Amino acid sequence: MMKFRFRRQGNDPQRERIKQDLFAFNKTVQHGFPNQPSALAYDPKLRLMAIGTKSGAVKVYGAPGVEFTSHHKETATVTQMHFLLGQGRLLSLLDDNTLHLWEINVGEGSPGLEEVGSFCLPGRPGFEILSVKFRMAKGNDSRLSSDAVLRSSHGAPFSACSVPEEYKCGKSLGPVESLREHPRCPNKMLIGYSRGLVVLWNYSSRKVENLFLGNQQLESLGWERSGKTFVSSHSDGSYMTWPVSSALSTQQPSTSVIPYGPFPCKAINKIVWRTTESGAPLVVFSGGMPRASYGDRHCVTVLQEKMQVTLDFTSRVIDFFTIHCTDKFDNPSALVVLLEEELVAIDLQTVGWPTIPCPYLAPLHSSAITCSYHISNVPPKLWERVVAAGLHQSPPPTWPINGGKDLALEPKHNGLLLTGHEDGTVRFWDASGVSLKPLYKLSTANIFQTDCDHNDGLMQGAEEEWPPFRKVGCFDPYSDDPRLGIQKIGLCKYSGKLVVAGTAGQVLVMDLSEEMSAHVINIATIDLLQDREGFTWKGHDRLAPKTGPISFPPGFHPFLLVQCMPPAAVTAVTLHAEWNLVAFGTSHGFGLFDYHRRSPVLARCTLHPNDSLAMEGPLSRVKSLKKSLRQSFRRIRKSRVSGKKRVVVSSPTSKVQEANAQLAEQAGPHDVEVTPVQRRIEPRSADDSLSGVVRCLCFADTFLRDGTHHGPTMWAGTNSGSVYAYALEVPSQEKFSEHSVEAVLGKEIQLMHRAPVVAIAVLDGRGNPLPEPYEVSRDLAKAPDMQGSHSVLIASEEQFKVFTLPKVSAKTKFKLTAHEGCRVRKVALASFTSVSSEEYCENGLVCLTNLGDIHVFSVPALRPQVRYDCIRKEDISGIASCVFTKTGQGFYLISPSEFERFSLSARVVTQPLSPGARGPACFLCTFHKPVASEEIQAGLSSPALDSPNSSADITLDTTGDITVEDVKDFLTVSPAQGLQTNACALPGGQLIHSSSSL
């Protein structure tokens, strides 16, 4: 018998209009360092810098906040870039021999880089173009002139009679390695050949003016600003200076130096010569290191008289330039080096040539990012204290690349993005605007005993030797100890309490301080196995904490270390600063700790008897090969069985079914919609590996005992589809030091298909999420509705479901996997404000799936609102790194060093816009869609049947339900009776403090 569901015809037009005012998908800006940079350019007049990448991206940077990004239509490597000085135009050359002209558009509308012309250069694809001479046509025509000149090895532009015998053969000269225009005479150019011959060519008269005979293979050329001298670098690690005379002659070098000789050295790839008012020139070059000893180093050398510094980087040098004056002398003020993984600036005016912190383009992946956490609407007090702590670490720099003007308005609300890293650091970023700015860096490695101090001592000793190496840059791909890696972060923005959890089961609770301090950290250990027999931890050891007082600079100071045993990676953490509680979970169970009294409250083991993989740890090399083979054969067997079931046999029964289906289609009314076919979800085995992993934790003040008394609760969800709800007895603020917190197991829910529980959230009587700690007590948020019945939203990998409290009966649900064929990866609750009226907003459940698409559902009705394609389904790391904000925005990694920012809200959009002023600018704008006021009121006040907050008209379909409605209730006493419980009544768990009343 077929099942029909009668639905309303069409969509409600008022509801559709409201949805347009609430939701809109935009990929706005990219934060971080460009992935795989390949070219660099600088405009000294506009003081703008451009970076090209191997994927064809072009990015222009000026003063902090001035950023432009665009892409070539072709996915090709940008090999060269050149600014048209002072014009706001940029030339880019790709490896497919195409030349592109870009213009910074700062007129009406959105500013950005606009491609205004392109030209395909002659030659086979991949032909190396060494230099391009261009001339712009007069007027507004921005097309490239047709007299673009190539200089390559096709013939010598000089008389062969003026060349020595060994240079007379064109092939013996080798290819052209470098072209440099004369700084004083634009019609003259230096042409350097690989053999070592350099020619000063006058292309107006088409004659050779000077010949310079070198005896080493040429790498690069560089003019001295007067044009009377130039410098050449060579493949043997040497550089030579050459005088330029006015008479036609053959010149010899005046000096020849091998800076790191006499042993064989690598080639000097690029060299620049800058004059100074003191008289001694400043020479900067890349490469040239001794081949045998330091041939694998990535170095740039700065040399002036007797002072020499070898800047040692951890990634390959792409290019560099100096920022200097245009007066009588260069007097360089800064050196900017583009590396494969970061950008480094050196202050050349300060003694010692220190580095200049970058206000943007900071390498997010200086150590690999392991987790992310976003805080919206940061209070001014916390913001100022974090900024002050960051300024204590590094004072605000004077950034030399300061072209353009940031016209962005000050953001109404500040946003913090916290990233946890593999080396045990947590970095705080200003995510309020277009530019992602570093604010503060917190390190946890100094709390534990590692080999860092010993390695630092070795490095200090090595720096005293020759060459004079100096480690520069913050990119460090190697971690001293992988156990230091940060896995989870939690921050209370009102109290300044921070919890950081790591790979070796360490949970650190910190407080924000404005003063330096030296104190001893309290250490507590919680055994999550509860002395279970038959389980032996085979993974890594715990990190050994340091003994004695530890000094900390202003910032976050740890005062408590909770060590989980076994020391497995922490998989979930949450903090409730008003109750002084922190909860944490691993692959073995979860625990609850009172950090005010420094005492444990609860420990619960969630291991299944067959969870052998959970005992090996992520760093163990011993894997259960036998179990993996068994699971593989099970999958093969299932696929064969399902393949046999799909064979269609022409039987009388199938013919009758086909006839019935055709008859139903003909007889059914046209406005009847047949319920879509749902995918069958295979139940997961109870003995799947890692089934005890705790996926989510949350605190809530709600009704768990009965419908009249509410109180603190803690919820935990596991990988096997189990949900545990604990009732907490939290003393009042005045009695925190006298009474301890007590926990009692109240409810236990088991999902039938054992889908992992991704998130848990409690909703008040109006269907709104509960406010954060301190928000109500400090009058920062509206008090939740405690009159109506509360509900709990449980999001698993396969479906979302809302249960009423305290009875835990199913209310609404949406089976995502059955309908869409995808699984949930990330879930968050967000608030969406209408662009038409600030007073109207809705709460939505935002979901990212394993296919990379984003769904928004209404809360608590769970009605699908919108769906957007966001991330490629093949980009597994991007999906895993996604983090949502509470205002409908999000971040995800598009490369190890770049975050892509997107917005789901039609109102909150962070992207660069221009207010109409000339010159590069960035403007943070909030869009407002013009709608008539009467339409707004009608749309918001009409009782639409499809209201997202209305769930009265939803018929709960229990077909294929994945939740067993037989919920275990451990709070069965009446409200008038006292609650009698003890630790023995909790299967698989242990109460550190037993409770006699609730």
WOCOR-V163331 format. One record per helix or strand of 2 or more residues. SS is the DSSP state (hx for helix, st for strand). FROM is the first residue (numbers start at 0). TO is the last residue. Records with the same first field share a line. If there is no record, write none. Layout:
SS->FROM-TO / FROM-TO
This chain:
st->3-4 / 22-31 / 36-42 / 47-52 / 56-60 / 66-70 / 77-83 / 88-93 / 97-104 / 111-119 / 131-132 / 148-149 / 175-180 / 187-192 / 196-201 / 206-212 / 217-222 / 228-233 / 238-242 / 248-250 / 254-256 / 267-273 / 281-286 / 297-303 / 306-312 / 316-322 / 333-338 / 342-346 / 354-355 / 368-377 / 413-420 / 424-429 / 436-442 / 468-470 / 485-490 / 496-501 / 505-512 / 516-518 / 521-526 / 549-551 / 554-564 / 571-575 / 580-584 / 588-593 / 598-604 / 672-673 / 693-701 / 710-717 / 721-728 / 741-750 / 756-762 / 790-795 / 799-803 / 808-813 / 823-832 / 840-848 / 852-857 / 863-868 / 882-883 / 888-894 / 897-904 / 967-968 / 988-990
hx->12-21 / 159-161 / 164-166 / 169-172 / 290-293 / 379-392 / 444-446 / 451-462 / 481-483 / 612-614 / 624-644 / 651-666 / 732-734 / 815-819 / 875-879 / 932-940 / 982-984
